Amino acid sequence: MSEPYDRSPKPISREPFTMDRSDPAFAGQSVYTPGALRAYDTVVVRLSNSLVWRCAARRILRQYNRHVTTSHLDVGPGTGYYLDRCRFPGTAPHLTLLDPNPDVLRFAGHRLRRYRPTSYAADVLKPVGLEPASYRSVALSYVLHCLPGDIRSKATVFDHLIPLVEPGGVVFGSTILNGGVRHTRLGRALLRVYNGKGIFSNLHDDLDGLEEELASRFGRYELEVSGAVALFAGWLEPPTQ
Ligand SMILES: C[S@@+](CC[C@H](N)C(=O)[O-])C[C@H]1O[C@@H](n2cnc3c(N)ncnc32)[C@H](O)[C@@H]1O
């Protein structure tokens, strides 16, 4: 049987993007080296998610299965674990991966090569130069807690992503919070360590703040908590008839 489309990964779509070391967002993305990415699925996806943050990977995978569409932008894909395992509602999804870290784009791009994803090197804290209204779903899984600032300032990422979404489309994701959720003692200790290293910046992120930011931007939104993790989805108003 012939292949429905070329399975080779598409090249990174822009001139190499390098985040300056002095950028406050630098540490939140530079930790994902090739070695860290090889360990990520075991250490973070399987172990930390269940044991430390108490939001099992299958819970996040369920969120993907519910919201992902065949026209999808994934911000901060990491290893591409969820995109590799989720069920797209069609056979040949149009998939874009956005991340400032070229190792992430290479790793996830290779894993997902059967979908021929487009890789886009960029910082989501800055306006994103992708085509307006060209995606029906955008995911931000475990990205907000890596971004510097408090929940109010980092929520500007929604302002950068919303213009890329078609009317009726969805922005969804998950993030580890500090306030308004319950942490284990180990979780609190790790939160302090990761914030000290700049890998996480979520000491000022709380559930009420996240809800305010969603409510001020989306006509309809959902927000759920699993352990120390908030899972959210916000919809853009569908076109008026
Ligand atoms: C904790 S990993 C999450 C990986 C995967 N989405 C998951 O849910 O397991 C955070 C991801 O966000 C990316 N990231 C960090 N800072 C970013 C930024 N300023 N703009 C876009 N992506 C960023 C990292 O490079 C990494 O791919």
Ligand as a Chemical Component Dictionary entry (heavy atoms), coordinates in Angstrom:
data_LIG
# 
_chem_comp.id                   LIG 
_chem_comp.type                 NON-POLYMER 
_chem_comp.pdbx_formal_charge   0 
_chem_comp.three_letter_code    LIG 
# 
loop_
_chem_comp_atom.comp_id 
_chem_comp_atom.atom_id 
_chem_comp_atom.alt_atom_id 
_chem_comp_atom.type_symbol 
_chem_comp_atom.charge 
_chem_comp_atom.model_Cartn_x 
_chem_comp_atom.model_Cartn_y 
_chem_comp_atom.model_Cartn_z 
_chem_comp_atom.pdbx_ordinal 
LIG C1  C1  C 0  7.720  20.887 31.096 1  
LIG S1  S1  S 1  7.972  20.814 29.364 2  
LIG C2  C2  C 0  6.367  20.273 28.818 3  
LIG C3  C3  C 0  6.460  19.233 27.748 4  
LIG C4  C4  C 0  5.126  18.620 27.333 5  
LIG N1  N1  N 0  4.244  19.620 26.747 6  
LIG C5  C5  C 0  4.449  17.956 28.496 7  
LIG O1  O1  O 0  3.297  18.290 28.779 8  
LIG O2  O2  O -1 5.049  17.079 29.105 9  
LIG C6  C6  C 0  7.943  22.540 28.945 10 
LIG C7  C7  C 0  8.078  22.816 27.447 11 
LIG O3  O3  O 0  7.853  24.224 27.261 12 
LIG C8  C8  C 0  8.898  24.747 26.479 13 
LIG N2  N2  N 0  9.079  26.179 26.808 14 
LIG C9  C9  C 0  9.710  26.715 27.871 15 
LIG N3  N3  N 0  9.730  28.051 27.775 16 
LIG C10 C10 C 0  9.071  28.365 26.632 17 
LIG C11 C11 C 0  8.765  29.587 25.978 18 
LIG N4  N4  N 0  9.153  30.772 26.482 19 
LIG N5  N5  N 0  8.065  29.560 24.807 20 
LIG C12 C12 C 0  7.647  28.359 24.290 21 
LIG N6  N6  N 0  7.927  27.152 24.866 22 
LIG C13 C13 C 0  8.636  27.170 26.011 23 
LIG C14 C14 C 0  10.103 23.887 26.848 24 
LIG O4  O4  O 0  11.173 24.001 25.926 25 
LIG C15 C15 C 0  9.457  22.513 26.885 26 
LIG O5  O5  O 0  9.319  21.962 25.597 27 
# 
loop_
_chem_comp_bond.comp_id 
_chem_comp_bond.atom_id_1 
_chem_comp_bond.atom_id_2 
_chem_comp_bond.value_order 
_chem_comp_bond.pdbx_ordinal 
LIG C1  S1  SING 1  
LIG S1  C2  SING 2  
LIG S1  C6  SING 3  
LIG C2  C3  SING 4  
LIG C3  C4  SING 5  
LIG C4  N1  SING 6  
LIG C4  C5  SING 7  
LIG C5  O1  DOUB 8  
LIG C5  O2  SING 9  
LIG C6  C7  SING 10 
LIG C7  O3  SING 11 
LIG C7  C15 SING 12 
LIG O3  C8  SING 13 
LIG C8  N2  SING 14 
LIG C8  C14 SING 15 
LIG N2  C9  SING 16 
LIG N2  C13 SING 17 
LIG C9  N3  DOUB 18 
LIG N3  C10 SING 19 
LIG C10 C11 SING 20 
LIG C10 C13 DOUB 21 
LIG C11 N4  SING 22 
LIG C11 N5  DOUB 23 
LIG N5  C12 SING 24 
LIG C12 N6  DOUB 25 
LIG N6  C13 SING 26 
LIG C14 O4  SING 27 
LIG C14 C15 SING 28 
LIG C15 O5  SING 29 
# 
